[in-house]
Amino acid sequence: MIVAFRRHTLLPLACSRVGGDCLYGLQPTIPHLTRSALDRCLQRLGIGRLPEVDGDKPASQKFKS
């Protein structure tokens, strides 16, 4: 269930925004789930990091001096 949720939503593991991450989305279904347990599970299955998406980062520019 954790893997399906992560792949479907592409939410980050945990962040400072309340309600905007994978952990808070799964805790109502899995009440004793902790951030460390979720992280270990996702790392073990090879999906701990979100895939890079084109357009995620702004184009880098040279620094003008």
CHARMM-style PDB file with segment names, atoms N, HN, CA, C and O in Angstrom:
ATOM      1  N   MET     1       0.819  -1.180   0.000  1.00  0.00      PROA
ATOM      2  CA  MET     1       0.000   0.000   0.000  1.00  0.00      PROA
ATOM      3  C   MET     1       0.874   1.260   0.000  1.00  0.00      PROA
ATOM      4  O   MET     1       0.543   2.245  -0.660  1.00  0.00      PROA
ATOM      5  N   ILE     2       1.971   1.228   0.727  1.00  0.00      PROA
ATOM      6  HN  ILE     2       2.240   0.428   1.263  1.00  0.00      PROA
ATOM      7  CA  ILE     2       2.881   2.373   0.795  1.00  0.00      PROA
ATOM      8  C   ILE     2       3.463   2.676  -0.578  1.00  0.00      PROA
ATOM      9  O   ILE     2       3.523   3.835  -0.988  1.00  0.00      PROA
ATOM     10  N   VAL     3       3.891   1.640  -1.287  1.00  0.00      PROA
ATOM     11  HN  VAL     3       3.842   0.698  -0.953  1.00  0.00      PROA
ATOM     12  CA  VAL     3       4.499   1.816  -2.610  1.00  0.00      PROA
ATOM     13  C   VAL     3       3.478   2.392  -3.596  1.00  0.00      PROA
ATOM     14  O   VAL     3       3.792   3.317  -4.344  1.00  0.00      PROA
ATOM     15  N   ALA     4       2.277   1.855  -3.599  1.00  0.00      PROA
ATOM     16  HN  ALA     4       2.021   1.103  -2.992  1.00  0.00      PROA
ATOM     17  CA  ALA     4       1.243   2.342  -4.508  1.00  0.00      PROA
ATOM     18  C   ALA     4       0.916   3.808  -4.218  1.00  0.00      PROA
ATOM     19  O   ALA     4       0.761   4.604  -5.144  1.00  0.00      PROA
ATOM     20  N   PHE     5       0.814   4.162  -2.942  1.00  0.00      PROA
ATOM     21  HN  PHE     5       0.940   3.515  -2.190  1.00  0.00      PROA
ATOM     22  CA  PHE     5       0.518   5.545  -2.556  1.00  0.00      PROA
ATOM     23  C   PHE     5       1.622   6.481  -3.025  1.00  0.00      PROA
ATOM     24  O   PHE     5       1.347   7.551  -3.568  1.00  0.00      PROA
ATOM     25  N   ARG     6       2.873   6.078  -2.816  1.00  0.00      PROA
ATOM     26  HN  ARG     6       3.097   5.209  -2.375  1.00  0.00      PROA
ATOM     27  CA  ARG     6       4.023   6.916  -3.185  1.00  0.00      PROA
ATOM     28  C   ARG     6       4.088   7.120  -4.700  1.00  0.00      PROA
ATOM     29  O   ARG     6       4.300   8.236  -5.173  1.00  0.00      PROA
ATOM     30  N   ARG     7       3.905   6.046  -5.449  1.00  0.00      PROA
ATOM     31  HN  ARG     7       3.733   5.139  -5.065  1.00  0.00      PROA
ATOM     32  CA  ARG     7       3.987   6.149  -6.910  1.00  0.00      PROA
ATOM     33  C   ARG     7       2.819   6.930  -7.493  1.00  0.00      PROA
ATOM     34  O   ARG     7       2.972   7.614  -8.505  1.00  0.00      PROA
ATOM     35  N   HSD     8       1.667   6.834  -6.868  1.00  0.00      PROA
ATOM     36  HN  HSD     8       1.543   6.278  -6.045  1.00  0.00      PROA
ATOM     37  CA  HSD     8       0.488   7.532  -7.380  1.00  0.00      PROA
ATOM     38  C   HSD     8       0.538   9.032  -7.081  1.00  0.00      PROA
ATOM     39  O   HSD     8       0.236   9.849  -7.951  1.00  0.00      PROA
ATOM     40  N   THR     9       0.917   9.392  -5.862  1.00  0.00      PROA
ATOM     41  HN  THR     9       1.162   8.728  -5.156  1.00  0.00      PROA
ATOM     42  CA  THR     9       0.867  10.796  -5.453  1.00  0.00      PROA
ATOM     43  C   THR     9       2.156  11.559  -5.724  1.00  0.00      PROA
ATOM     44  O   THR     9       2.121  12.773  -5.921  1.00  0.00      PROA
ATOM     45  N   LEU    10       3.297  10.866  -5.737  1.00  0.00      PROA
ATOM     46  HN  LEU    10       3.325   9.879  -5.577  1.00  0.00      PROA
ATOM     47  CA  LEU    10       4.613  11.493  -5.894  1.00  0.00      PROA
ATOM     48  C   LEU    10       4.874  12.567  -4.834  1.00  0.00      PROA
ATOM     49  O   LEU    10       5.577  13.545  -5.088  1.00  0.00      PROA
ATOM     50  N   LEU    11       4.301  12.371  -3.651  1.00  0.00      PROA
ATOM     51  HN  LEU    11       3.730  11.576  -3.446  1.00  0.00      PROA
ATOM     52  CA  LEU    11       4.524  13.309  -2.558  1.00  0.00      PROA
ATOM     53  C   LEU    11       5.896  13.087  -1.937  1.00  0.00      PROA
ATOM     54  O   LEU    11       6.399  11.964  -1.951  1.00  0.00      PROA
ATOM     55  N   PRO    12       6.513  14.136  -1.391  1.00  0.00      PROA
ATOM     56  CA  PRO    12       7.771  13.944  -0.678  1.00  0.00      PROA
ATOM     57  C   PRO    12       7.535  13.149   0.604  1.00  0.00      PROA
ATOM     58  O   PRO    12       6.419  13.093   1.120  1.00  0.00      PROA
ATOM     59  N   LEU    13       8.596  12.541   1.102  1.00  0.00      PROA
ATOM     60  HN  LEU    13       9.503  12.586   0.683  1.00  0.00      PROA
ATOM     61  CA  LEU    13       8.486  11.696   2.293  1.00  0.00      PROA
ATOM     62  C   LEU    13       7.925  12.469   3.483  1.00  0.00      PROA
ATOM     63  O   LEU    13       6.916  12.067   4.064  1.00  0.00      PROA
ATOM     64  N   ALA    14       8.557  13.548   3.839  1.00  0.00      PROA
ATOM     65  HN  ALA    14       9.376  13.875   3.368  1.00  0.00      PROA
ATOM     66  CA  ALA    14       8.059  14.393   4.933  1.00  0.00      PROA
ATOM     67  C   ALA    14       8.640  15.778   4.757  1.00  0.00      PROA
ATOM     68  O   ALA    14       9.804  15.931   4.386  1.00  0.00      PROA
ATOM     69  N   CYS    15       7.844  16.767   5.018  1.00  0.00      PROA
ATOM     70  HN  CYS    15       6.898  16.643   5.320  1.00  0.00      PROA
ATOM     71  CA  CYS    15       8.307  18.146   4.893  1.00  0.00      PROA
ATOM     72  C   CYS    15       7.679  18.982   5.997  1.00  0.00      PROA
ATOM     73  O   CYS    15       6.899  18.475   6.803  1.00  0.00      PROA
ATOM     74  N   SER    16       8.015  20.233   6.030  1.00  0.00      PROA
ATOM     75  HN  SER    16       8.648  20.644   5.375  1.00  0.00      PROA
ATOM     76  CA  SER    16       7.515  21.089   7.107  1.00  0.00      PROA
ATOM     77  C   SER    16       6.055  21.482   6.913  1.00  0.00      PROA
ATOM     78  O   SER    16       5.405  21.907   7.869  1.00  0.00      PROA
ATOM     79  N   ARG    17       5.522  21.348   5.696  1.00  0.00      PROA
ATOM     80  HN  ARG    17       6.049  21.003   4.919  1.00  0.00      PROA
ATOM     81  CA  ARG    17       4.123  21.698   5.459  1.00  0.00      PROA
ATOM     82  C   ARG    17       3.214  20.616   6.033  1.00  0.00      PROA
ATOM     83  O   ARG    17       3.391  19.438   5.721  1.00  0.00      PROA
ATOM     84  N   VAL    18       2.283  20.980   6.833  1.00  0.00      PROA
ATOM     85  HN  VAL    18       2.139  21.937   7.086  1.00  0.00      PROA
ATOM     86  CA  VAL    18       1.368  20.019   7.448  1.00  0.00      PROA
ATOM     87  C   VAL    18       0.392  19.508   6.393  1.00  0.00      PROA
ATOM     88  O   VAL    18      -0.220  20.297   5.673  1.00  0.00      PROA
ATOM     89  N   GLY    19       0.250  18.190   6.304  1.00  0.00      PROA
ATOM     90  HN  GLY    19       0.748  17.550   6.888  1.00  0.00      PROA
ATOM     91  CA  GLY    19      -0.710  17.598   5.398  1.00  0.00      PROA
ATOM     92  C   GLY    19      -0.254  17.484   3.965  1.00  0.00      PROA
ATOM     93  O   GLY    19      -1.020  17.006   3.129  1.00  0.00      PROA
ATOM     94  N   GLY    20       0.958  17.901   3.636  1.00  0.00      PROA
ATOM     95  HN  GLY    20       1.581  18.289   4.315  1.00  0.00      PROA
ATOM     96  CA  GLY    20       1.393  17.882   2.260  1.00  0.00      PROA
ATOM     97  C   GLY    20       2.425  16.821   1.965  1.00  0.00      PROA
ATOM     98  O   GLY    20       3.214  16.992   1.036  1.00  0.00      PROA
ATOM     99  N   ASP    21       2.458  15.744   2.705  1.00  0.00      PROA
ATOM    100  HN  ASP    21       1.817  15.605   3.460  1.00  0.00      PROA
ATOM    101  CA  ASP    21       3.480  14.743   2.440  1.00  0.00      PROA
ATOM    102  C   ASP    21       2.954  13.327   2.586  1.00  0.00      PROA
ATOM    103  O   ASP    21       1.826  13.095   3.020  1.00  0.00      PROA
ATOM    104  N   CYS    22       3.805  12.398   2.213  1.00  0.00      PROA
ATOM    105  HN  CYS    22       4.721  12.587   1.861  1.00  0.00      PROA
ATOM    106  CA  CYS    22       3.458  10.980   2.182  1.00  0.00      PROA
ATOM    107  C   CYS    22       3.126  10.434   3.582  1.00  0.00      PROA
ATOM    108  O   CYS    22       2.172   9.673   3.743  1.00  0.00      PROA
ATOM    109  N   LEU    23       3.902  10.817   4.570  1.00  0.00      PROA
ATOM    110  HN  LEU    23       4.677  11.435   4.439  1.00  0.00      PROA
ATOM    111  CA  LEU    23       3.691  10.317   5.926  1.00  0.00      PROA
ATOM    112  C   LEU    23       2.309  10.683   6.456  1.00  0.00      PROA
ATOM    113  O   LEU    23       1.594   9.824   6.971  1.00  0.00      PROA
ATOM    114  N   TYR    24       1.929  11.959   6.331  1.00  0.00      PROA
ATOM    115  HN  TYR    24       2.510  12.657   5.912  1.00  0.00      PROA
ATOM    116  CA  TYR    24       0.626  12.381   6.841  1.00  0.00      PROA
ATOM    117  C   TYR    24      -0.521  11.793   6.034  1.00  0.00      PROA
ATOM    118  O   TYR    24      -1.624  11.622   6.553  1.00  0.00      PROA
ATOM    119  N   GLY    25      -0.269  11.484   4.775  1.00  0.00      PROA
ATOM    120  HN  GLY    25       0.627  11.622   4.353  1.00  0.00      PROA
ATOM    121  CA  GLY    25      -1.299  10.864   3.954  1.00  0.00      PROA
ATOM    122  C   GLY    25      -1.553   9.418   4.322  1.00  0.00      PROA
ATOM    123  O   GLY    25      -2.668   8.921   4.164  1.00  0.00      PROA
ATOM    124  N   LEU    26      -0.512   8.727   4.819  1.00  0.00      PROA
ATOM    125  HN  LEU    26       0.394   9.130   4.948  1.00  0.00      PROA
ATOM    126  CA  LEU    26      -0.632   7.310   5.157  1.00  0.00      PROA
ATOM    127  C   LEU    26      -0.991   7.057   6.620  1.00  0.00      PROA
ATOM    128  O   LEU    26      -1.498   5.981   6.937  1.00  0.00      PROA
ATOM    129  N   GLN    27      -0.749   7.998   7.511  1.00  0.00      PROA
ATOM    130  HN  GLN    27      -0.336   8.872   7.253  1.00  0.00      PROA
ATOM    131  CA  GLN    27      -0.978   7.760   8.931  1.00  0.00      PROA
ATOM    132  C   GLN    27      -2.420   7.445   9.303  1.00  0.00      PROA
ATOM    133  O   GLN    27      -2.615   6.670  10.240  1.00  0.00      PROA
ATOM    134  N   PRO    28      -3.444   7.981   8.651  1.00  0.00      PROA
ATOM    135  CA  PRO    28      -4.806   7.562   9.006  1.00  0.00      PROA
ATOM    136  C   PRO    28      -5.051   6.078   8.719  1.00  0.00      PROA
ATOM    137  O   PRO    28      -5.821   5.429   9.426  1.00  0.00      PROA
ATOM    138  N   THR    29      -4.404   5.545   7.694  1.00  0.00      PROA
ATOM    139  HN  THR    29      -3.778   6.072   7.119  1.00  0.00      PROA
ATOM    140  CA  THR    29      -4.571   4.135   7.339  1.00  0.00      PROA
ATOM    141  C   THR    29      -3.649   3.243   8.152  1.00  0.00      PROA
ATOM    142  O   THR    29      -4.039   2.144   8.548  1.00  0.00      PROA
ATOM    143  N   ILE    30      -2.421   3.708   8.407  1.00  0.00      PROA
ATOM    144  HN  ILE    30      -2.104   4.600   8.086  1.00  0.00      PROA
ATOM    145  CA  ILE    30      -1.420   2.955   9.176  1.00  0.00      PROA
ATOM    146  C   ILE    30      -1.044   3.823  10.375  1.00  0.00      PROA
ATOM    147  O   ILE    30      -0.070   4.572  10.301  1.00  0.00      PROA
ATOM    148  N   PRO    31      -1.791   3.741  11.477  1.00  0.00      PROA
ATOM    149  CA  PRO    31      -1.625   4.686  12.587  1.00  0.00      PROA
ATOM    150  C   PRO    31      -0.260   4.670  13.267  1.00  0.00      PROA
ATOM    151  O   PRO    31       0.171   5.711  13.765  1.00  0.00      PROA
ATOM    152  N   HSD    32       0.437   3.539  13.312  1.00  0.00      PROA
ATOM    153  HN  HSD    32       0.087   2.694  12.908  1.00  0.00      PROA
ATOM    154  CA  HSD    32       1.721   3.459  14.019  1.00  0.00      PROA
ATOM    155  C   HSD    32       2.907   3.697  13.088  1.00  0.00      PROA
ATOM    156  O   HSD    32       4.048   3.427  13.462  1.00  0.00      PROA
ATOM    157  N   LEU    33       2.655   4.196  11.891  1.00  0.00      PROA
ATOM    158  HN  LEU    33       1.728   4.416  11.587  1.00  0.00      PROA
ATOM    159  CA  LEU    33       3.719   4.456  10.927  1.00  0.00      PROA
ATOM    160  C   LEU    33       4.541   5.658  11.368  1.00  0.00      PROA
ATOM    161  O   LEU    33       3.994   6.713  11.690  1.00  0.00      PROA
ATOM    162  N   THR    34       5.851   5.491  11.379  1.00  0.00      PROA
ATOM    163  HN  THR    34       6.295   4.634  11.118  1.00  0.00      PROA
ATOM    164  CA  THR    34       6.754   6.590  11.720  1.00  0.00      PROA
ATOM    165  C   THR    34       7.518   7.004  10.474  1.00  0.00      PROA
ATOM    166  O   THR    34       7.552   6.277   9.481  1.00  0.00      PROA
ATOM    167  N   ARG    35       8.129   8.179  10.536  1.00  0.00      PROA
ATOM    168  HN  ARG    35       8.101   8.770  11.342  1.00  0.00      PROA
ATOM    169  CA  ARG    35       8.897   8.664   9.401  1.00  0.00      PROA
ATOM    170  C   ARG    35      10.064   7.736   9.107  1.00  0.00      PROA
ATOM    171  O   ARG    35      10.345   7.444   7.944  1.00  0.00      PROA
ATOM    172  N   SER    36      10.745   7.272  10.144  1.00  0.00      PROA
ATOM    173  HN  SER    36      10.516   7.509  11.088  1.00  0.00      PROA
ATOM    174  CA  SER    36      11.899   6.396   9.928  1.00  0.00      PROA
ATOM    175  C   SER    36      11.480   5.055   9.332  1.00  0.00      PROA
ATOM    176  O   SER    36      12.183   4.523   8.473  1.00  0.00      PROA
ATOM    177  N   ALA    37      10.365   4.504   9.764  1.00  0.00      PROA
ATOM    178  HN  ALA    37       9.794   4.936  10.462  1.00  0.00      PROA
ATOM    179  CA  ALA    37       9.888   3.236   9.212  1.00  0.00      PROA
ATOM    180  C   ALA    37       9.484   3.404   7.749  1.00  0.00      PROA
ATOM    181  O   ALA    37       9.757   2.536   6.919  1.00  0.00      PROA
ATOM    182  N   LEU    38       8.841   4.510   7.443  1.00  0.00      PROA
ATOM    183  HN  LEU    38       8.619   5.215   8.117  1.00  0.00      PROA
ATOM    184  CA  LEU    38       8.450   4.791   6.064  1.00  0.00      PROA
ATOM    185  C   LEU    38       9.686   4.965   5.189  1.00  0.00      PROA
ATOM    186  O   LEU    38       9.741   4.442   4.076  1.00  0.00      PROA
ATOM    187  N   ASP    39      10.671   5.695   5.689  1.00  0.00      PROA
ATOM    188  HN  ASP    39      10.627   6.120   6.593  1.00  0.00      PROA
ATOM    189  CA  ASP    39      11.913   5.907   4.943  1.00  0.00      PROA
ATOM    190  C   ASP    39      12.629   4.585   4.679  1.00  0.00      PROA
ATOM    191  O   ASP    39      13.082   4.340   3.561  1.00  0.00      PROA
ATOM    192  N   ARG    40      12.736   3.732   5.700  1.00  0.00      PROA
ATOM    193  HN  ARG    40      12.369   3.931   6.608  1.00  0.00      PROA
ATOM    194  CA  ARG    40      13.393   2.425   5.527  1.00  0.00      PROA
ATOM    195  C   ARG    40      12.669   1.570   4.503  1.00  0.00      PROA
ATOM    196  O   ARG    40      13.306   0.908   3.683  1.00  0.00      PROA
ATOM    197  N   CYS    41      11.356   1.578   4.542  1.00  0.00      PROA
ATOM    198  HN  CYS    41      10.838   2.115   5.208  1.00  0.00      PROA
ATOM    199  CA  CYS    41      10.553   0.792   3.600  1.00  0.00      PROA
ATOM    200  C   CYS    41      10.791   1.260   2.167  1.00  0.00      PROA
ATOM    201  O   CYS    41      11.020   0.443   1.275  1.00  0.00      PROA
ATOM    202  N   LEU    42      10.738   2.563   1.948  1.00  0.00      PROA
ATOM    203  HN  LEU    42      10.552   3.226   2.672  1.00  0.00      PROA
ATOM    204  CA  LEU    42      10.915   3.095   0.604  1.00  0.00      PROA
ATOM    205  C   LEU    42      12.346   2.898   0.102  1.00  0.00      PROA
ATOM    206  O   LEU    42      12.546   2.625  -1.081  1.00  0.00      PROA
ATOM    207  N   GLN    43      13.347   3.031   0.984  1.00  0.00      PROA
ATOM    208  HN  GLN    43      13.184   3.252   1.945  1.00  0.00      PROA
ATOM    209  CA  GLN    43      14.731   2.800   0.586  1.00  0.00      PROA
ATOM    210  C   GLN    43      14.951   1.335   0.213  1.00  0.00      PROA
ATOM    211  O   GLN    43      15.625   1.036  -0.772  1.00  0.00      PROA
ATOM    212  N   ARG    44      14.389   0.437   0.992  1.00  0.00      PROA
ATOM    213  HN  ARG    44      13.841   0.681   1.793  1.00  0.00      PROA
ATOM    214  CA  ARG    44      14.533  -0.999   0.744  1.00  0.00      PROA
ATOM    215  C   ARG    44      13.952  -1.383  -0.617  1.00  0.00      PROA
ATOM    216  O   ARG    44      14.480  -2.262  -1.299  1.00  0.00      PROA
ATOM    217  N   LEU    45      12.872  -0.725  -1.005  1.00  0.00      PROA
ATOM    218  HN  LEU    45      12.443  -0.011  -0.452  1.00  0.00      PROA
ATOM    219  CA  LEU    45      12.218  -1.034  -2.272  1.00  0.00      PROA
ATOM    220  C   LEU    45      12.746  -0.199  -3.435  1.00  0.00      PROA
ATOM    221  O   LEU    45      12.287  -0.349  -4.567  1.00  0.00      PROA
ATOM    222  N   GLY    46      13.707   0.678  -3.160  1.00  0.00      PROA
ATOM    223  HN  GLY    46      14.080   0.800  -2.241  1.00  0.00      PROA
ATOM    224  CA  GLY    46      14.354   1.450  -4.215  1.00  0.00      PROA
ATOM    225  C   GLY    46      13.573   2.648  -4.716  1.00  0.00      PROA
ATOM    226  O   GLY    46      13.841   3.133  -5.815  1.00  0.00      PROA
ATOM    227  N   ILE    47      12.615   3.139  -3.945  1.00  0.00      PROA
ATOM    228  HN  ILE    47      12.397   2.745  -3.052  1.00  0.00      PROA
ATOM    229  CA  ILE    47      11.855   4.315  -4.375  1.00  0.00      PROA
ATOM    230  C   ILE    47      11.917   5.427  -3.324  1.00  0.00      PROA
ATOM    231  O   ILE    47      10.970   6.196  -3.159  1.00  0.00      PROA
ATOM    232  N   GLY    48      13.039   5.494  -2.625  1.00  0.00      PROA
ATOM    233  HN  GLY    48      13.808   4.868  -2.760  1.00  0.00      PROA
ATOM    234  CA  GLY    48      13.200   6.505  -1.585  1.00  0.00      PROA
ATOM    235  C   GLY    48      13.295   7.914  -2.122  1.00  0.00      PROA
ATOM    236  O   GLY    48      12.884   8.863  -1.454  1.00  0.00      PROA
ATOM    237  N   ARG    49      13.834   8.064  -3.330  1.00  0.00      PROA
ATOM    238  HN  ARG    49      14.168   7.293  -3.872  1.00  0.00      PROA
ATOM    239  CA  ARG    49      13.949   9.389  -3.937  1.00  0.00      PROA
ATOM    240  C   ARG    49      12.935   9.527  -5.046  1.00  0.00      PROA
ATOM    241  O   ARG    49      12.692   8.587  -5.804  1.00  0.00      PROA
ATOM    242  N   LEU    50      12.340  10.714  -5.139  1.00  0.00      PROA
ATOM    243  HN  LEU    50      12.537  11.478  -4.524  1.00  0.00      PROA
ATOM    244  CA  LEU    50      11.402  10.981  -6.215  1.00  0.00      PROA
ATOM    245  C   LEU    50      12.165  11.130  -7.529  1.00  0.00      PROA
ATOM    246  O   LEU    50      13.298  11.612  -7.528  1.00  0.00      PROA
ATOM    247  N   PRO    51      11.570  10.729  -8.642  1.00  0.00      PROA
ATOM    248  CA  PRO    51      12.252  10.876  -9.929  1.00  0.00      PROA
ATOM    249  C   PRO    51      12.369  12.348 -10.313  1.00  0.00      PROA
ATOM    250  O   PRO    51      11.520  13.165  -9.959  1.00  0.00      PROA
ATOM    251  N   GLU    52      13.434  12.671 -11.041  1.00  0.00      PROA
ATOM    252  HN  GLU    52      14.125  12.008 -11.329  1.00  0.00      PROA
ATOM    253  CA  GLU    52      13.616  14.037 -11.530  1.00  0.00      PROA
ATOM    254  C   GLU    52      12.590  14.318 -12.617  1.00  0.00      PROA
ATOM    255  O   GLU    52      12.377  13.497 -13.509  1.00  0.00      PROA
ATOM    256  N   VAL    53      11.964  15.470 -12.537  1.00  0.00      PROA
ATOM    257  HN  VAL    53      12.137  16.137 -11.812  1.00  0.00      PROA
ATOM    258  CA  VAL    53      10.962  15.865 -13.522  1.00  0.00      PROA
ATOM    259  C   VAL    53      11.467  17.109 -14.233  1.00  0.00      PROA
ATOM    260  O   VAL    53      11.916  18.055 -13.587  1.00  0.00      PROA
ATOM    261  N   ASP    54      11.396  17.115 -15.565  1.00  0.00      PROA
ATOM    262  HN  ASP    54      11.030  16.346 -16.090  1.00  0.00      PROA
ATOM    263  CA  ASP    54      11.803  18.296 -16.316  1.00  0.00      PROA
ATOM    264  C   ASP    54      10.953  19.486 -15.906  1.00  0.00      PROA
ATOM    265  O   ASP    54       9.738  19.366 -15.750  1.00  0.00      PROA
ATOM    266  N   GLY    55      11.591  20.625 -15.732  1.00  0.00      PROA
ATOM    267  HN  GLY    55      12.578  20.722 -15.858  1.00  0.00      PROA
ATOM    268  CA  GLY    55      10.868  21.831 -15.345  1.00  0.00      PROA
ATOM    269  C   GLY    55      10.748  21.999 -13.841  1.00  0.00      PROA
ATOM    270  O   GLY    55      10.171  22.982 -13.377  1.00  0.00      PROA
ATOM    271  N   ASP    56      11.286  21.050 -13.062  1.00  0.00      PROA
ATOM    272  HN  ASP    56      11.754  20.251 -13.439  1.00  0.00      PROA
ATOM    273  CA  ASP    56      11.241  21.156 -11.608  1.00  0.00      PROA
ATOM    274  C   ASP    56      12.092  22.315 -11.101  1.00  0.00      PROA
ATOM    275  O   ASP    56      11.698  23.059 -10.203  1.00  0.00      PROA
ATOM    276  N   LYS    57      13.278  22.444 -11.707  1.00  0.00      PROA
ATOM    277  HN  LYS    57      13.599  21.839 -12.437  1.00  0.00      PROA
ATOM    278  CA  LYS    57      14.228  23.444 -11.241  1.00  0.00      PROA
ATOM    279  C   LYS    57      14.301  24.577 -12.252  1.00  0.00      PROA
ATOM    280  O   LYS    57      14.204  24.343 -13.457  1.00  0.00      PROA
ATOM    281  N   PRO    58      14.469  25.794 -11.775  1.00  0.00      PROA
ATOM    282  CA  PRO    58      14.626  26.905 -12.719  1.00  0.00      PROA
ATOM    283  C   PRO    58      15.947  26.767 -13.471  1.00  0.00      PROA
ATOM    284  O   PRO    58      16.903  26.184 -12.959  1.00  0.00      PROA
ATOM    285  N   ALA    59      15.992  27.299 -14.668  1.00  0.00      PROA
ATOM    286  HN  ALA    59      15.215  27.772 -15.084  1.00  0.00      PROA
ATOM    287  CA  ALA    59      17.207  27.232 -15.470  1.00  0.00      PROA
ATOM    288  C   ALA    59      18.317  27.989 -14.754  1.00  0.00      PROA
ATOM    289  O   ALA    59      18.102  29.091 -14.252  1.00  0.00      PROA
ATOM    290  N   SER    60      19.493  27.398 -14.711  1.00  0.00      PROA
ATOM    291  HN  SER    60      19.668  26.503 -15.119  1.00  0.00      PROA
ATOM    292  CA  SER    60      20.606  28.058 -14.027  1.00  0.00      PROA
ATOM    293  C   SER    60      21.215  29.106 -14.946  1.00  0.00      PROA
ATOM    294  O   SER    60      21.314  28.914 -16.157  1.00  0.00      PROA
ATOM    295  N   GLN    61      21.621  30.218 -14.343  1.00  0.00      PROA
ATOM    296  HN  GLN    61      21.540  30.375 -13.359  1.00  0.00      PROA
ATOM    297  CA  GLN    61      22.229  31.315 -15.076  1.00  0.00      PROA
ATOM    298  C   GLN    61      23.562  31.656 -14.442  1.00  0.00      PROA
ATOM    299  O   GLN    61      23.783  31.411 -13.256  1.00  0.00      PROA
ATOM    300  N   LYS    62      24.441  32.220 -15.238  1.00  0.00      PROA
ATOM    301  HN  LYS    62      24.262  32.419 -16.201  1.00  0.00      PROA
ATOM    302  CA  LYS    62      25.738  32.643 -14.709  1.00  0.00      PROA
ATOM    303  C   LYS    62      25.553  33.865 -13.821  1.00  0.00      PROA
ATOM    304  O   LYS    62      24.688  34.705 -14.069  1.00  0.00      PROA
ATOM    305  N   PHE    63      26.357  33.949 -12.812  1.00  0.00      PROA
ATOM    306  HN  PHE    63      27.060  33.267 -12.610  1.00  0.00      PROA
ATOM    307  CA  PHE    63      26.316  35.066 -11.889  1.00  0.00      PROA
ATOM    308  C   PHE    63      26.964  36.282 -12.556  1.00  0.00      PROA
ATOM    309  O   PHE    63      28.072  36.184 -13.082  1.00  0.00      PROA
ATOM    310  N   LYS    64      26.286  37.407 -12.534  1.00  0.00      PROA
ATOM    311  HN  LYS    64      25.385  37.486 -12.107  1.00  0.00      PROA
ATOM    312  CA  LYS    64      26.832  38.628 -13.109  1.00  0.00      PROA
ATOM    313  C   LYS    64      27.579  39.395 -12.041  1.00  0.00      PROA
ATOM    314  O   LYS    64      27.050  39.680 -10.966  1.00  0.00      PROA
ATOM    315  N   SER    65      28.821  39.723 -12.360  1.00  0.00      PROA
ATOM    316  HN  SER    65      29.250  39.491 -13.232  1.00  0.00      PROA
ATOM    317  CA  SER    65      29.619  40.455 -11.368  1.00  0.00      PROA
ATOM    318  C   SER    65      29.780  41.904 -11.732  1.00  0.00      PROA
ATOM    319  OT1 SER    65      30.424  42.657 -11.001  1.00  0.00      PROA
TER     320      SER     65
END
